[in-house]
Amino acid sequence: MAREPLDESKVIDVAARLADRDGLDALTLTSVARELGVRQPALYRHVEGFDGLLRSLGLLGREVLADALVTAAAGVSRDDAVEAVGLAWRQVVRDHPGLYAATDRYPCAGDQELEQAVERVVGILGQALAGYDLDDDHRVHAARTLRSAFHGFAHLEAGDGHPLSQDIDDSFHQMIELICSGIATMETVTTSPTKGTGLQPQEIPK
């Protein structure tokens, strides 16, 4: 049978599967070529070396994450939405450990496509916070906080970074409670009658 023609998508898909199966550190161009049944030089028509492969995997990882967050946030709001996107984030890392690890291996700064992928993730988190009464600035700050917390928790979980005996799911849910309590405080700030006046409550003109 004739072999199907090789293209960039096929190379990236195989690399992602190998990274998830064997770990990102075990991934090489040689292993990808072997899996595809081609010689390694054939890959250079579709990826710019190993660094280019890592970049493509990082982009795909963010796309997979963003799609999962969109699905998780549908039909829920406020604290339920925060928990839903957090659980979805953890599940993506569990299902695609190698692919997710690639999101940390290639710098985003100055790469417009990667920066846009990150912005999409933060934007989706911001949309999940729509049920809270936040102004635009506070919504961005809260979305960044969610990204940092979920990434940190899932990264440590994937790397066995929670060695104590307490249940890790309990720790996750307590983190969600802490975050939601903080967002509720931000609501109070953004709806305060003194917001933007620079005045303390006792200084409000009558």
C-alpha positions in Angstrom: 0.0 0.0 0.0 1.2 3.5 -0.8 2.2 5.5 2.3 0.0 8.6 3.0 1.9 11.8 2.2 3.6 13.4 5.2 2.5 16.9 6.3 3.1 19.2 9.3 -0.2 18.2 11.0 0.7 14.5 11.0 4.2 15.2 12.3 2.9 17.3 15.2 0.1 14.8 16.0 2.6 11.9 16.2 5.0 14.0 18.3 2.2 14.9 20.7 1.2 11.3 21.1 4.8 10.2 21.8 5.3 13.1 24.2 2.2 12.1 26.2 3.1 8.4 26.1 6.9 8.6 26.9 7.3 12.1 28.4 8.5 15.2 26.6 12.1 14.7 27.7 12.2 11.4 25.8 10.9 13.0 22.6 13.4 13.4 19.7 13.1 13.9 16.0 14.5 10.4 15.6 11.7 8.9 17.6 9.1 10.9 15.6 10.7 9.8 12.3 10.8 6.2 13.4 7.1 6.3 14.4 6.2 7.7 11.0 8.4 5.2 9.2 10.5 7.9 7.5 14.1 9.1 7.8 14.7 12.0 10.0 15.7 14.4 7.2 12.2 14.1 5.9 10.8 15.9 8.9 12.7 19.1 8.1 10.3 19.8 5.3 7.6 20.2 7.9 9.2 21.4 11.1 12.1 23.7 11.7 14.2 21.3 13.7 13.5 20.2 17.3 12.9 23.8 18.5 10.3 24.2 15.8 8.7 21.0 16.9 8.6 22.2 20.5 7.0 25.5 19.4 4.3 23.7 17.4 3.6 21.4 20.4 3.3 24.4 22.7 0.9 26.0 20.4 -1.2 22.8 20.1 -1.1 22.4 23.8 -2.6 25.8 24.4 -5.3 25.2 21.7 -6.3 21.9 23.4 -6.4 23.7 26.8 -8.4 26.6 25.4 -11.0 24.3 23.8 -11.4 22.3 27.1 -11.9 25.5 29.1 -14.6 26.8 26.7 -16.5 23.5 27.0 -16.1 23.5 30.8 -17.3 27.1 31.2 -20.5 26.6 29.2 -23.7 26.9 31.3 -22.1 27.7 34.6 -21.2 30.9 36.3 -19.4 32.5 39.3 -17.9 29.9 41.7 -19.2 27.0 39.7 -17.4 28.4 36.6 -14.1 28.8 38.5 -14.3 25.3 39.7 -15.3 23.9 36.3 -12.4 25.5 34.4 -10.0 24.5 37.1 -11.0 20.9 36.9 -10.8 21.1 33.1 -7.3 22.4 33.4 -6.2 19.6 35.6 -7.8 17.0 33.3 -6.0 18.4 30.3 -2.7 18.0 32.1 -3.6 14.5 33.1 -4.7 13.5 29.6 -1.8 15.2 27.8 1.2 15.5 30.2 3.8 15.7 27.5 1.9 18.1 25.3 1.1 20.4 28.2 4.8 20.3 29.3 5.7 21.7 25.9 3.8 24.9 26.7 6.7 25.7 29.0 9.6 24.8 26.7 9.5 27.5 24.0 9.4 31.2 24.8 6.3 33.1 23.9 7.6 36.6 24.1 7.9 38.2 20.6 6.1 35.3 18.9 2.8 36.7 17.8 1.0 33.4 17.3 2.0 32.0 20.7 1.2 35.3 22.4 -2.3 35.2 20.8 -2.7 31.6 22.1 -1.9 32.7 25.6 -4.2 35.7 25.3 -7.0 33.3 24.2 -6.6 31.2 27.3 -6.6 34.3 29.6 -9.6 35.7 27.6 -11.6 32.5 28.1 -10.9 32.6 31.9 -12.1 36.2 31.9 -15.3 35.2 30.2 -15.8 32.5 32.8 -15.8 35.3 35.4 -18.6 37.2 33.7 -21.0 36.3 36.4 -19.0 38.3 38.9 -19.5 42.1 39.1 -16.0 43.1 38.1 -14.7 46.0 36.0 -12.4 45.2 33.1 -9.1 45.7 35.0 -10.2 43.5 37.9 -11.5 40.8 35.6 -8.1 40.6 33.8 -6.3 40.5 37.2 -8.6 37.7 38.3 -8.1 35.8 35.0 -4.4 36.0 35.4 -4.6 34.7 38.9 -6.7 31.7 37.8 -4.1 30.9 35.1 -1.2 31.1 37.5 -3.0 29.0 40.2 -4.2 26.3 37.8 -1.0 26.1 36.0 1.0 25.9 39.2 -1.2 23.4 40.9 -1.4 21.1 37.8 2.3 21.4 37.1 3.2 20.4 40.7 0.6 17.6 40.6 2.0 16.2 37.4 5.5 16.3 38.8 4.5 14.7 42.2 5.1 18.0 43.8 2.5 17.5 46.6 4.3 15.0 48.9 2.2 15.5 52.1 -0.5 13.0 53.1 -3.5 15.4 52.8 -5.8 14.5 49.9 -4.8 16.5 46.8 -8.4 16.9 45.7 -9.2 18.5 49.0 -6.3 20.9 48.5 -7.6 21.8 45.0 -11.1 22.5 46.3 -9.7 24.6 49.1 -7.7 26.6 46.6 -10.9 27.2 44.6 -12.6 28.4 47.7 -9.8 30.8 48.5 -9.8 32.2 44.9 -13.5 32.6 44.9 -13.4 34.4 48.2 -10.8 36.7 46.8 -12.9 37.4 43.7 -15.9 38.3 45.9 -13.7 40.8 47.7 -12.7 42.3 44.3 -16.5 42.6 43.6 -16.8 44.7 46.7 -14.0 46.9 45.6 -15.3 47.5 42.1 -18.8 48.3 43.3 -17.6 50.6 46.1 -19.0 54.2 45.9 -15.5 55.5 46.6 -14.0 53.6 43.6 -12.1 56.0 41.4 -12.6 59.0 43.8 -9.4 58.5 45.9 -11.6 59.2 48.9 -12.1 57.1 52.0 -15.7 56.3 52.9 -15.8 59.0 55.6 -14.7 61.5 53.0 -17.5 61.0 50.5 -19.2 64.4 49.8 -22.8 64.5 51.0 
